[in-house]
Structures are given as C-alpha cells and as structure tokens.
C-alpha cells in the first residue's frame, strides 16, 4: 500500500524511482488520480521546489515515464533518483467544488448525521483508494467508492457516507 502525501500549495505526484534508457527518461511511481491531466508536454513539475518542464510522457508497466526539457542524457537525470515530484496546486485546473484526494485529509466523516471519525491518510491498494479514518482510538478504512462516499463538501471539510459504519471492526 502507498500513502498519499499532502502539502498545502503543493500536490504530491509521485517519486522518481529510476531512469530508463540513456536518453534521460525518468521513471516515476505515482498513484495520483489525475495523471492524464498533468503528465502532458509543457506542464511544469517540481523537484526540490524547482520547476521542470515535461517534454514527453508515456505509461510503461506500473510507471509513468517522462522526459524533461534540457535533460537529454542519463547523466543529466541521475541526481533526481529517489526525489519526490510535486505539482503546484494553482497549475491544476479546478473549480471551487472540485478537489483532489489529498484534500480529503482532515475532513470529518459523517454518517446518519453523526461524526464517525476524521480522515488521516489516503491509501492506494492497487484496486482503489481507501480513506483511513480515525475515530478516538480506533482506525478503519472506507473505500473511495460511490457505494460508501455519497457527498463531499470540501468547503466545510465534510464527507457524507452510507454503510461505512459497517466497515468499522
């Protein structure tokens, strides 16, 4: 399971795990739900808070493969290995009602007009995302599926669920 990280103005995209080939291609491990929106030519990613422009993107096996402008050899990109990759929140086209999964961290989970906990982390289990919810001394997971998540009010930091209490062990 991979935990999604959160920062206010930055959105965690993934981690650079290696290079690929000799032409400066970078292999990123990412569970970000909007990869197709951001991994496009001319989009800026940030590594150590420095901007880098994507020149090409492709998906290969479980990885996102990108090339960066002016980084054309393996030697150019070797220093990026094991670095985290972010995008700037303002670069992601969003409306006020729109959100990314990272925005759910800290939201209160409400079922039957009663708070059942607060989202602590977002976990990806290769099938779907899970909301890790903590209620006092108890932690449980709610799948981010329409069967359980009925409404998200990102402005109020509230998530309305149905049948989630049955997941509490």
Steps between C-alpha positions, in 0.01 A plus 500: 500500500621850417414800714412824322686798642353845548630854497292818472607670178675193361334179388706183523529334160738214576857388552777468243616141537751472216599600153413311185738470209781741418298793365399652834163337551382496862290225660244626753290288733172687542152436636377849419144476370534772235820397322347543156433868574849587617742265329485678167761691300563856626357429848728597790594255770706590806794312644654660810272800432670560165281500187566258213307488175374167369583435135358149467298248696404136469373230733719189525402206722429653845696817434458843349787578265587862429772705337587850611597798291879542476567166675596272214735238644497254785777698673278811501220327692693270738487761783116480493484136607310450830364858489135586554312669215232762559271719296386844606136510606437810285615314187224242541184636340236470770170658594411584860297179534772287343766332711786252489508206739767668710242768588297236688766467769367669812135481392238381747314187394126519567248220484138525613566860615769376740878538474670161477856630476750709308701409189867455592650367177416384149628153417508334159460121493541443122123471454373829641577770754418451867432775751670419828262630765586541866227511763642547852729197545364304206617510136308358205492534121224614267533425128473814288211352304150640433347218706654660810584863419178683424604864517815703560474859618858617465416852625361366831760219511226235529450164332154343513493122488258212488566148631849602620425423863476134401868513406605587853641190670 
